[in-house]
């Protein structure tokens, strides 16, 4: 009975947002209230402690919304200054195919951003980028959420694996290597899921070769980084994403004249600039100049992340997302000068602030719910029950537990911190190898990232479609489930066949 009750707040979110299409602004308060009352009445936690942890969760929500606000400010400056139009013209020389552009920005570029900063940076930056290029915001949001799955195993400069492994007393190097063996194959499936569930099955026509190249390229880079370059294995997403962005960008350049269906061409009648207007704007704002804000941001994210100890960045403003948002806002300020738009920086920030106010309520109360579930033991109840029932199938269930942890905490790191100690104890009783199981947990947390309500709300806020979270979540639920089946089977194979105790 306690298991079913502990499942109730999560069920409210899934059914409310994905099933009934309610906004997160409606679902979040209900799920928090339910978690709060369950924590007090059923799980016997002190109401004062539940209210305090709820407040702390709300403050964490404010810190996340700071990142959203900064990303929105940058997007508004890029769009209103017409820099996005210039970038669109420039990128059309690389590829005019929407599908390939989505793969490029969501996977290698998104992997780089995740490795550089984590904390929602890929969705906050890549999704608005796609919208600025003329993509439907629901498609842009879903594509970036699905793409921001595999690299989340490492997170910003490897924090997810390093800190998550340490919580269970494990050396992060072998955990990173085992995780890389999962994700080397995961990257083969990732572009298939993005194209299939974002565009539909007919979108595969003519790009299977490109999908295979993308999967093999990113999978090989990921495996090499995590298993052979062990001195920097924690930088798998950062260096791997940077390398993949360069290589796949070069590949697209050589494939730029390939035939494509007209419906997937960027220069379709309803979303391109006229030839005359394009030339006029291109003369005013060059492609390189327009792209500079993103290049500066990428450089700043890497430099800041690698220049300060993790403890310093985590304590900056009370949370890891604060420094990321600060760097993004600083880049937006620099961008306003580069683009000759400095006099409108303040008005752009005010416009961004007004747009993110609804996200503040949703994000704060979702994290308040999470904290109530953690404090009262509702999350642990879910995990322990799954482990007891699973037994032989525990490696596969570890993927599911990782998904649940990421879903409700909002981060793969939070999921690993909570459940890695549980997995270490479980494998002792089951006499199986701990590394594949912990890697399965890490993998599950990564794919749970794409359906986590916090991330869905964040990316919807960044592309100005709050209230349509259900549409986005429906596009990411099935890919997340497909990944669970894939990685669950792989976890069983690795644990009992390839890497037995």
Secondary structure, DSSP 4 states (H G I P E B T S, - for coil): -HHHHHHHHHHHHIIIIIIS---HHHHHHHHHHHHHHHHHHTS---HHHHHHHHHHHHHHHHHHHHHHHHHHHHHHHHHHTTHHHHHHHHHTTT--BHHHHHHIIIIIHHHHHHHHT-TTHHHHHHHHHHHHTT--HHHHHHHHHHHTTGGGGT-GGGHHHHHHHHTTT--HHHHHHHHHHHHHHHHHHHHHHHIIIII-GGGGTTTHHHHHHHHHHHHHHHHHHHHT-GGGGGGHHHHHHHHHHHHHHHHHHHTTT----GGGBTT-TTTS--HHHHHHHHHHS-HHHHHHHHHHHHHHHHHHHHHS-HHHHHHGGGSHHHHHHHHHHHHHHHHHHHTT-GGGHHHHHHHHHHHHHHHHHHHHHHHHHHHHHHHHTHHHHHHHHHHHHHGGGHHHHHHHHHHHHHHHHSSHHHHHHHHHHHHHHHHHHHT--HHHHHHHHHHHHHHHTTT-HHHHHHHHHHTT-TT-HHHHHHHHHHHHHHHHHHHHHHHHHIIIIIS--
